[in-house]
Amino acid sequence: MGLALTSGRQRSMVFREEMTSQSDRRTLSRELLRDVNERVASLASRDDEILSFLCECADDFCVDQVVLQLARYEEVRDSGGYVLAPGHRPRLTSVD
């Protein structure tokens, strides 16, 4: 058995592919969170109904829920904002 040596260029290409797929996963994750929250909002029957949404912060492992009235959720979404748990920071890139 021998060891396969790779050039710096090959390692760079592999690294870029890994970064791209990691970036793709983060984009998919952001889109999924927004989609889930949109579906939750669609279940409400009144603007004053209180619902539990998923936090859309920068932490890929965050599982916090944010309780909001539907009207407040729509204000956040209409302003281009994110549903965030207290103290959490938004992602730097847009989902749109």
N, C-alpha and C positions, 0 to 999 in steps of 0.2 A: 504494500500500500504506500502510495506516495502522497505528498501534500501538493495541492494545487495552489500556485501562487497567482495572485491577481495584481494587476497594475493599479497605480493610483487612479487612473481614469476609470477603470472598471469599478473600483471601490466607490468612487464619486458617483457613478451612475446608480449603483445599488443604493447608496445613501439617499440620493434624490428620489428614487422610486419609493423608498420607505417613507420619506418625508411627505411625498405626494399622497400616498395612501393614508398616512396619518392625518393629513390635512383634509382629505376626502371624507374620512371617518368623522372628523370634527364637524365638517359642514353637514353631513348627513345627520349627526346627532342634534345639531342646532335646528335643522329643518324638522326633525321628528318631534322635538320638544314643542316647537311652535305649532305643529300640526295637532299634537295631543291637546294643547291648550285651546286651540281653536275649536276642536271637537267638544271639549268640556264646555266652552262658552255656548256652543250651539244647542246644548241640552237645556239651557236655562229658559224659563218661560217669562221671567220678569227682570227688569233692570236692577231691582233691589235684591234679587236673589244672591245669596252668598255661596261661592263655589271655591273649591280647592284646585289651584293651578300648580304646575311644576315650575320650579325656579329655572330661569334661563341664563344663569351666570356663567362665568368663564371656567368654572371647575367642572371638568368632564365627569367627575364622580359624584357630583352633588345630587342628592335625592330629596332635598328640602321641598316642602310644599308651601305655597303662599295662598292665604285665604283672602279673597277679595269679593266685593260686590261686582256683579256683571258690568254695571255702569263704569266702575273704576277700571276694570280690566280693559274695557273698550277705549277709555281715555288714554291709557298707557299704550295700547296697540295703535290707536289713531295718531299718536304723537311720534310713532316710530320707536318707542321705548321697549324695554324688556321687562318681563315679570321677574322681579328679584326679591329674594329673601333679605331681611334686614342685614346690612353689613356686607352683602355680596356685591361683586363688581361685574359689570356687563362684559361681554366678549368684545374684542376690538374690531372684529369684522362683521359686516352686515350679512344677514341671511337672504335678503331680497335679491 
